Amino acid sequence: QVAAAIRDDLHELTRKRRELVGQAVDLENTYAGTLGDLELSFHRYRSVISEYRQFISERLLWIPSRNPFSVFIGDALPTQLAEVFVVERWVQVLRQLPQELVAQPVNILLLLVVLVLIFGSSWLRARLIETGREVGYVRSELYSNTILALLLSLVLSLRWPLLMWIIARLFEGLEVEAELAAALHKALSRGAMYFWGLEFLRILLWPKGLFEAHFRWPQKRTAAIRRRVLRLEQTFLPAAVLVVFSLHLYPAEVGGPLAAVAVIMVLLSIAYFFHRMPHFIQGKMAMVLTDSSKMRSTALARFLRELLVWVPLATIVGVLFGYIYTAMEFSLLLIKSIVLFCVILLFYELGLRWLRMTRRRMVVKVRQEAARVSADDEAE
């Protein structure tokens, strides 16, 4: 009887356990379905937000963000500077960084990668120079060395931008002074991207680097372009970081007067870069953009250069009249245009390098065949 009672109790417990497991499975299925619906709603929400943002952007483009010349009238700019650069706010944010670094082991690993890149930069640069020693020797030069030089330049350009991006990650999600930390995170993250692009371009122009050794650009002209890129890096990067920082800290005011001043600095930097750009790049622009007559291609390149100088200056006038959002959009388009041209020029030079190598090898092969035929004729 005792065994029968225990058996009945076990059957009852098993039945209840089965019911509980079934309820848990049903709850899990319901939870998974709810998560799926939530994810679908989230994607729809993002799509609507993106469309609405585009709708607003198209209509805000010609609406002034501020009154004309209000940037330099009154005490709006000093007031914003006094509000932003409060020492106590920045100290509170910076004090949290060591804790964030310890809490995120990934950042420590990334810092180790940065240290390896910094201390190994001499070896990487030596390898970069070594890839160009066989250029011009038909029998020994390899196109793979050009690709290796491109990859080495890419790796060398990652050192300081990667460090900047790691610092930006530390500001993400801070609870104390969250608005300031979020603005710093966005500004440094975007600045790291711009920094990497400029560093990559500057390293491509290094002495005995990819452009000079492999693409056979003249040394003096390469040095002149490298100086212009370095000056662009020194003037454009801080201004761009300040624009993004102000815009995220004061979104309702489109960054306020501080963002307006930073946008003017960005536009002046771009205009100065294209104004002092060597005519050698103007010739490259003509070669890339058109295959028509030399006079027509040169005129087109000169027109584009003058346009890239005067458009930023005209946009500065728009900033003074209060069209700050419009100026930001135009600045972003100019930056995208610069990036697009650099990418096109890089692929153009890579293709030209391949064609030159192939042509020289074909010429050598034809001469060898001609010499062999001549030797056979003399032997007969």
Buried (B, 14 or more C-beta within 10 A) or exposed (E): EEEEEEEEEEEEEEEEEEEEEEEEEEEEEEEEEEEEEEEEEEEEEEEEEEEEEEEEEEEBEEEBBBEEEBBEEEEBBEEBBEEBEEEEBBEBBBEBBEEBBEEBEEBEEBBEBBEEBEEBBEEBBEBBBBBBEBBEEEEEBEEEBBBBBBEBBBBBBBBBBBBBBBBBBBBBBBEEBEEBBBBBBBBBBBBBEBBBBBBBBBBBBBEBBBBBBBBBBEEEBBBBBBBBBBBBBEBBBBBBBBBBBBBBBBEEBBBBBBBBBBBBBBBBBBBBBBBEBBEBBBBBBBBBBBEEEEEEBBEBBBEBBEEBBEBBEEBBEBBBBBBBBBBBBBBEEBBEBBEEBBEEBBEBBBEEBEEEBEEBEEEEEEEEEEEEEEEEEEEE
